[in-house]
């Protein structure tokens, strides 16, 4: 399993692997393993890889996060905190530290001194890698930020009605959400607040699960990057606890 990521790429473009380094036949820069494999509580293996200064986080060989920030993450964060921009002491949860890009976007969108941020990261080694490689130094050193090791849904079950926003990014892997976890997110949010999920593509099953949990749903498309002629799009799913009012009508 430790070489699953290498093997997956090898099947596509042909790699020669040696000592944790993947040499690519077409002359691209090598893919170097920086950490792992390390297993989480459920037995999934996590690894940290680097190519040409860009880091990638993998779970069981599949990419789940990148150190390259996207414009869509910044735009999602702005929309997520918009309904609570006037809250006295907003409390925002970021579900998953990953490589820090979503957390950084959320903090940039809510720069107020009284704002507080909870980063829920279920894999403790991911937090260590972020500190070791200074991946999101400003985020982890921010006094308003508290990193808690655990699943976001489990942490939400301890915070009924206390969160002003929950932010997730699932642009590398599908968001597998149970009805029980969706209900935990719903119960943790204050009335009128948003669960914001950034996806690689539309997901009708996920929308259905969130509706069953009580959310009002709005789906839109966000450009991955602000530059370039050919713009890829991410799907933004806004799940509101309470009646959803389009931002244009606020």
N, C-alpha and C positions, 0 to 999 in steps of 0.2 A: 504493500500500500504506500510505502514511503516514496516510491518512484512513480506513483499513479499520474501525477501532474506531468512528469517528463514523458511517460508513455503515451498519454493522451495527445500531447503535441507531436510526438514522434509519428503517430499514425497519420497526422495531417500534413506535416511539412518535412519530416525526416530529420531526426536529431541523433547525434552521437553523444552519449552521456558518459561522464567519468568523474568520480569524486564529487558528486553534487553539482557539477557544472554541465549544462546542456550546450553542446556546440552545434550550431545551426548550419546546415549544409549550404544554404544560399548566401552565406557571408554576413548575415546579421550578427549583432553583438550577442555574446553568450548569455544564457539565463542561469543565474547563480543562486544556489540555495543559501539563504542567510539564517534560517532557523527551522527547527523541527527535524523530523516529525514529533509532535506532541499530541497526546490524546486528551480529549475532554471527558467529562463525566459520563457521556453516553457512548464513548468509544470511537468518536470521529477523530480523524487525524488531521492536524493543522500544520501548515508549512508556510514559511515566508521566503519569497523569491525576489530576485532583483535582475533587471535588465536595463543597462544604460541609465542608471540612476533612478529608475522607476520601480517601486516595490509592488508586489502582488501578494495577497493573502489567499491561501487555498484551504478548502475543507474537503477531505477525501479526494484530493486531486483536482477539484473544480474551483475555479476562481470565484471568490466572494467579495473581494474588495481590492481597490487600487489606490495608490498614493496620489494619482492624478485627479485633482478636483475638477468637477464639471460645473458649467453654468447652471445646469438644471438643479443641482443640489442647493446652490445659493438662492435660486428663485423659489424652490420648494420651502426653504427655511423662512423666507420673507412671508410667504403666504400662510405658513403654519402659525406664525406668531402674530399675524395681523389682527385677529380678533381680540387679542389680549394685550395689545401694545400699550394700553392705558392702565393695565393692572398695577396695583401698588407694589406687590412682590411676586412677580410671575415665576412659576416653577415649571421648568421645561425638562422633559425626559427625552434623551436620545437613545433609541433602542439599538445598541451595538456600537462599540468604539471603532471596530474595523481598523482602518489606518488613519482615522481622525478627520477625514474630510467633511463628513456630515456634521460632526460636533463643531468643527471650526465655522461652518456655514451658519449653524444655529446661533452660536455665540455672536457672530458678526451681525446677525439679524436682530439681536436683542442686546445692545451694548449697555443697558442700564445697570447702574451699580447695585441696585437692589434685586436684580434678577438672579435666580439660582438655577443651576443645571445639574441634572442627574444623568450620568452616562452608565447605562446598564450593559455590561459586557460579560457574557457567560463563560468565556475562556480566559482564565487568569494569565496564561502565557502571552496572549495577544496584548494585554496591558503591559507586560514586561518588555515585549518587543518594541512597543511604541516608546517606552522610556529609554530603552537601550539605543535605539537608532534615532532618537529625538524626532520622531515622525510628526508629532503634534505638540511640541514643547510648550507653546503658548497656551494651548488648551489645558494641558495637564498641570501647568503652573498657575492657572487662573484660580484665585481664591473663591470664586463663585461656583466652581466645578467640583462635584463629588463623584468619583468613579466607584461604582458598586459592582462587585463580581456576582453575577446571577442573571437569569433570564428576565427580560423586561416584563413579561406577563406576570411572573411570580412576584417581582418587586411591586408591580401595580396592585396586586391583591392586598398589599399592606398599606396602600395609599388611597383609600376610597375617597373620591371627590376632592382630591388635593392638587391635581395637575392641570396646568393651563394649556399644555400642548404636549403631544407625543410625536416624535419624528423618527421615521425609518427609511432606510435606503436599501432597496433590493433590485439593483440594476444588473447584478452579475448572476444572481440565482433567484429562482422562483420563491415568492413569499408563501410558505406553507403555514397557514394560520387555522388553528382549531376554533370551534365555536366557543369553547371554554375560555381560551386566551382572548378572543375578540371581546367577550363579555367582561373580562378583567380590564381591558383597556377602556371600555365604555364606562365602567363603574369608577375607574380612577380619575377620569376627566371631570372637570367642572362643567356645568351647563353651558352650552354654546361653544365649547372648546373643540379643537380639531386633533384627530389622529391623521397625520400626513404620511403617505407611503409613496415613495418614488420607485417606479417599476420600469423594467426594460420594455414591456409591452402590456396592452390591456389584459386584464384577468377577470373574467366574468365570475368564476368560482369564488374568488376572493371577495368581490363585491357582494355576492350573494351571502357569504358568511357574515360579513360586516352588517348587512341589512338585518339578518336574523338576530344579531346581537343588539340591534336597536339604533344603529347609526343611520343618518341621512347621508347619501353618497353623491359626490360630484366628481366627474372624471374629465381631465383635460390633458393636453399635450404640451410638453416643454422642450425647447431645443437643448440638446446636449451641450453645445457650445455656442457662443455668441458670434463666432467668426467662421468663415468658410462658406463657399457657395452651396455645397451639398450638405444640408443640415439634417443630422439624425435627430430623432425625437425620443424622449422618454415619456412615460405615462405617469401623471400625477393623480393619485387617488386621495381625495379629501373626504374623510369620514367625520361627520360632526355629531356631537351629542346634543341633540336638539334640532329644531328646524334649520335647514341650511339656507342661508341668504347669500346669493352670488355677490362676490366682492364688488362688482360694478354698481350694485344697488345699495351699498352701505352708506 
